[in-house]
Amino acid sequence: MLGYNGRQKNIYFLLALFAFLLWLITAQVKSGRFFLEKPLFSVSAFFERIIHGTYTGIHSVWSGYVSLAGTNRKNRRLHEEIAKLRLESQITDELLIENERLLELLAFKKRVHVNSLPIQIIGKTVSPSSSTVTISKGATEGIKKNLAVITDSGVVGRVHTVLAGSAKVLLITDPANTLAVRVQRNREEGLLEGKLSHCALKYVSYYADVQEGDLLVTSGLDGIYPKGLPVATVIKVKKHEANPYQSVEAEPIVSFSRLEEALVLTQ
């Protein structure tokens, strides 16, 4: 019973305090004076600073994230554009180099005064038994077996197998390919035979004057290659007293590993 009366007294006290504060605030508002203004303003300002600081921090982090994401997207686009420009530049450089080679080949074609057909190398085959390339034109364009294939540097080989739109060419390094040549310096003659990695000059007399560095040119005696075309350079000469012929090795003038275009002599 006493506990209940105590609680009742507390309630009355709080109601009285509330009524007093309400009267006090009303009286101060009417008089234009409010002594709780500063404390309330300080409390509200404190909470405003917390809210503003939190908002500013969140806004700053979000703005930074958006800015960084935008920068990353721009960087990716720039890298893609740079890669594209580099590829276009490489393609352009390759086209310019190819154009220079073709111009040199056409200039050579005019100088030699023979009928010829420009072709591109579209395939290469090097095996322990053969050395061939495939060219971009065939029977449809007038390509025939045993036609000579040359560049402005020298002899490439001869046409061996012909299809409608392409043909196979035996390089001068192919063991199945032989051509009649002579030493340009002194007109000594011989037969050049393919040895895959190089060529060998056959049937050169022991007493013939053949030296390292000599240029071998076509003699025209085989009926395939015109006379006087560069073929190979002598790189090694050996003589054996028991052999009536010299052992002569020669390196082709044309670099077949870099061969991309050539001319087929059609007449």
C-alpha positions as CSV (number, residue, x, y, z in Angstrom):
1,M,0.0,0.0,0.0
2,L,2.9,2.4,0.8
3,G,4.6,1.5,-2.5
4,Y,1.5,2.5,-4.4
5,N,1.2,5.8,-2.6
6,G,4.9,6.5,-3.3
7,R,4.5,6.0,-7.0
8,Q,1.4,8.2,-7.0
9,K,3.4,11.0,-5.4
10,N,6.1,10.7,-8.0
11,I,3.5,11.0,-10.8
12,Y,2.0,14.1,-9.2
13,F,5.5,15.6,-8.8
14,L,6.4,15.0,-12.5
15,L,3.1,16.4,-13.6
16,A,3.6,19.5,-11.5
17,L,7.2,19.9,-12.8
18,F,5.9,19.6,-16.4
19,A,3.2,22.1,-15.7
20,F,5.8,24.5,-14.2
21,L,8.2,24.1,-17.2
22,L,5.3,24.6,-19.6
23,W,4.3,27.8,-17.7
24,L,7.9,29.0,-17.6
25,I,8.5,28.4,-21.3
26,T,5.1,30.1,-22.2
27,A,5.9,33.1,-20.0
28,Q,9.4,33.5,-21.5
29,V,8.1,33.2,-25.0
30,K,5.5,35.9,-24.3
31,S,8.2,38.2,-22.8
32,G,10.7,37.4,-25.6
33,R,13.2,35.9,-23.3
34,F,14.1,32.2,-23.3
35,F,16.9,31.1,-20.9
36,L,16.9,27.5,-22.4
37,E,17.7,28.8,-25.9
38,K,21.5,28.5,-25.7
39,P,21.5,24.9,-24.2
40,L,18.9,23.8,-26.7
41,F,20.8,25.5,-29.5
42,S,24.0,23.8,-28.4
43,V,22.4,20.4,-28.3
44,S,20.8,20.8,-31.7
45,A,24.0,22.3,-33.2
46,F,25.9,19.2,-31.8
47,F,23.5,16.8,-33.5
48,E,23.6,19.0,-36.7
49,R,27.4,18.8,-36.8
50,I,27.3,15.0,-36.4
51,I,24.6,14.6,-39.1
52,H,26.4,17.1,-41.5
53,G,29.8,15.5,-40.9
54,T,28.3,12.0,-41.6
55,Y,26.6,13.2,-44.7
56,T,29.7,15.1,-45.9
57,G,31.9,12.0,-45.3
58,I,29.5,9.7,-47.1
59,H,29.1,12.2,-50.0
60,S,32.9,12.6,-50.2
61,V,33.5,8.8,-50.2
62,W,30.7,8.3,-52.8
63,S,32.0,11.2,-55.0
64,G,35.5,9.7,-54.8
65,Y,34.2,6.3,-55.8
66,V,32.3,7.7,-58.7
67,S,35.3,9.8,-59.8
68,L,37.6,6.8,-59.5
69,A,35.2,4.6,-61.4
70,G,34.9,7.2,-64.1
71,T,38.7,7.6,-64.3
72,N,39.1,3.8,-64.6
73,R,36.6,3.7,-67.4
74,K,38.5,6.5,-69.2
75,N,41.8,4.7,-68.7
76,R,40.4,1.5,-70.1
77,R,39.1,3.4,-73.2
78,L,42.4,5.2,-73.6
79,H,44.3,1.9,-73.4
80,E,41.9,0.3,-76.0
81,E,42.4,3.3,-78.3
82,I,46.2,3.2,-77.9
83,A,46.2,-0.5,-78.6
84,K,44.0,0.1,-81.7
85,L,46.3,2.9,-82.9
86,R,49.4,0.7,-82.5
87,L,47.8,-2.1,-84.4
88,E,46.7,0.3,-87.2
89,S,50.3,1.7,-87.2
90,Q,51.8,-1.8,-87.5
91,I,49.5,-2.7,-90.3
92,T,50.2,0.6,-92.1
93,D,54.0,0.0,-91.7
94,E,53.7,-3.5,-93.1
95,L,51.7,-2.2,-96.1
96,L,54.3,0.5,-96.8
97,I,57.1,-2.1,-96.7
98,E,55.2,-4.4,-98.9
99,N,54.5,-1.5,-101.3
100,E,58.2,-0.7,-101.5
101,R,59.0,-4.4,-102.3
102,L,56.4,-4.5,-105.0
103,L,57.6,-1.2,-106.5
104,E,61.2,-2.7,-106.6
105,L,59.9,-5.8,-108.2
106,L,57.9,-3.9,-110.9
107,A,61.0,-1.8,-111.6
108,F,63.0,-4.9,-112.0
109,K,60.4,-6.4,-114.3
110,K,60.7,-3.3,-116.6
111,R,64.5,-3.6,-116.7
112,V,64.7,-7.3,-117.6
113,H,62.4,-6.9,-120.7
114,V,60.8,-10.3,-120.3
115,N,57.2,-11.3,-119.9
116,S,56.5,-12.1,-116.3
117,L,53.7,-12.5,-113.8
118,P,53.9,-11.1,-110.2
119,I,53.0,-13.6,-107.6
120,Q,52.9,-13.9,-103.8
121,I,54.2,-16.7,-101.6
122,I,51.3,-18.2,-99.7
123,G,53.0,-21.3,-98.3
124,K,56.3,-22.9,-97.5
125,T,57.4,-26.5,-97.1
126,V,60.8,-27.5,-95.7
127,S,61.4,-31.2,-95.0
128,P,64.4,-33.6,-94.9
129,S,63.7,-34.4,-98.5
130,S,62.3,-31.2,-100.2
131,S,62.3,-27.4,-100.2
132,T,59.3,-25.8,-101.9
133,V,57.0,-22.8,-101.8
134,T,53.4,-22.4,-102.9
135,I,52.5,-19.4,-105.0
136,S,49.2,-17.5,-105.3
137,K,48.6,-18.1,-109.0
138,G,48.1,-21.2,-111.1
139,A,46.8,-22.6,-114.4
140,T,44.0,-20.1,-114.6
141,E,46.5,-17.2,-114.8
142,G,48.7,-19.0,-117.3
143,I,51.2,-20.7,-114.9
144,K,52.8,-23.8,-116.4
145,K,55.3,-26.4,-115.3
146,N,59.0,-25.6,-115.4
147,L,58.6,-21.8,-115.7
148,A,61.4,-19.9,-114.0
149,V,60.6,-18.0,-110.8
150,I,62.9,-15.1,-109.9
151,T,63.1,-11.9,-107.8
152,D,65.1,-8.7,-108.4
153,S,67.9,-10.3,-106.3
154,G,68.2,-13.6,-108.2
155,V,66.8,-17.0,-109.0
156,V,64.2,-18.6,-106.8
157,G,63.5,-21.9,-108.6
158,R,61.1,-23.4,-111.1
159,V,57.4,-24.3,-111.2
160,H,56.8,-28.0,-110.5
161,T,53.1,-28.7,-109.8
162,V,50.3,-26.5,-111.2
163,L,46.7,-26.3,-109.9
164,A,43.9,-24.0,-111.0
165,G,44.6,-21.2,-108.6
166,S,48.0,-22.0,-107.2
167,A,51.3,-23.8,-107.9
168,K,54.2,-25.4,-106.2
169,V,57.7,-24.1,-106.9
170,L,60.9,-26.1,-106.4
171,L,63.5,-23.8,-104.8
172,I,67.0,-24.1,-106.0
173,T,67.9,-25.7,-102.7
174,D,65.6,-28.7,-103.4
175,P,67.5,-31.9,-104.2
176,A,65.3,-32.5,-107.2
177,N,66.2,-29.1,-108.7
178,T,69.3,-28.6,-110.9
179,L,70.2,-25.6,-113.1
180,A,73.0,-24.8,-115.5
181,V,75.3,-22.0,-114.1
182,R,78.7,-20.4,-114.8
183,V,81.2,-18.5,-112.7
184,Q,80.6,-14.9,-113.6
185,R,84.3,-14.0,-113.1
186,N,85.9,-16.4,-115.6
187,R,82.9,-18.2,-117.3
188,E,83.7,-21.6,-115.9
189,E,80.5,-23.8,-116.2
190,G,78.9,-26.3,-113.9
191,L,75.6,-27.8,-112.7
192,L,74.1,-26.4,-109.5
193,E,72.3,-29.0,-107.4
194,G,70.1,-28.4,-104.3
195,K,71.2,-29.6,-100.9
196,L,68.3,-28.3,-98.8
197,S,70.4,-25.8,-96.7
198,H,72.7,-24.8,-99.5
199,C,73.7,-25.8,-103.1
200,A,76.6,-27.7,-104.6
201,L,78.3,-27.0,-107.9
202,K,78.7,-30.4,-109.7
203,Y,81.1,-31.5,-112.4
204,V,83.6,-28.7,-112.0
205,S,87.1,-29.9,-113.1
206,Y,89.9,-30.2,-110.6
207,Y,91.8,-27.7,-112.6
208,A,89.0,-25.1,-113.0
209,D,89.5,-21.8,-111.3
210,V,86.7,-21.5,-108.8
211,Q,87.2,-19.4,-105.6
212,E,85.3,-18.6,-102.5
213,G,83.2,-15.4,-103.1
214,D,82.6,-16.1,-106.8
215,L,79.2,-15.3,-108.1
216,L,77.4,-18.0,-110.0
217,V,74.9,-16.9,-112.7
218,T,72.6,-18.8,-115.0
219,S,74.2,-19.9,-118.2
220,G,70.9,-20.3,-120.1
221,L,71.9,-23.8,-121.3
222,D,69.1,-25.6,-119.4
223,G,66.4,-23.9,-121.4
224,I,64.5,-22.8,-118.3
225,Y,66.3,-19.7,-116.9
226,P,67.4,-16.8,-119.0
227,K,71.2,-16.2,-119.2
228,G,73.0,-14.1,-116.6
229,L,70.7,-14.2,-113.6
230,P,72.4,-14.2,-110.2
231,V,71.9,-17.6,-108.5
232,A,74.4,-18.2,-105.7
233,T,77.8,-17.3,-104.1
234,V,80.6,-19.8,-103.6
235,I,81.2,-20.3,-99.9
236,K,83.6,-23.3,-99.8
237,V,86.0,-25.0,-102.3
238,K,87.7,-28.3,-101.7
239,K,90.0,-30.3,-103.9
240,H,90.9,-34.0,-103.6
241,E,93.7,-35.4,-105.7
242,A,91.9,-38.7,-106.1
243,N,88.8,-36.9,-107.4
244,P,88.8,-35.3,-110.9
245,Y,86.1,-32.8,-109.8
246,Q,86.2,-30.1,-107.1
247,S,83.8,-30.0,-104.2
248,V,82.1,-26.6,-104.3
249,E,79.4,-25.3,-102.0
250,A,77.3,-22.2,-102.7
251,E,74.8,-20.1,-100.8
252,P,71.7,-18.9,-102.7
253,I,71.5,-15.2,-103.4
254,V,67.8,-15.1,-102.5
255,S,66.9,-15.3,-98.8
256,F,64.1,-17.8,-98.9
257,S,63.2,-17.3,-95.2
258,R,62.2,-13.7,-96.1
259,L,60.7,-14.4,-99.5
260,E,57.2,-12.9,-100.0
261,E,56.8,-11.9,-103.6
262,A,58.4,-13.0,-106.9
263,L,58.0,-13.1,-110.7
264,V,57.1,-16.1,-112.8
265,L,58.8,-15.7,-116.2
266,T,56.0,-16.6,-118.7
267,Q,58.1,-16.6,-121.8
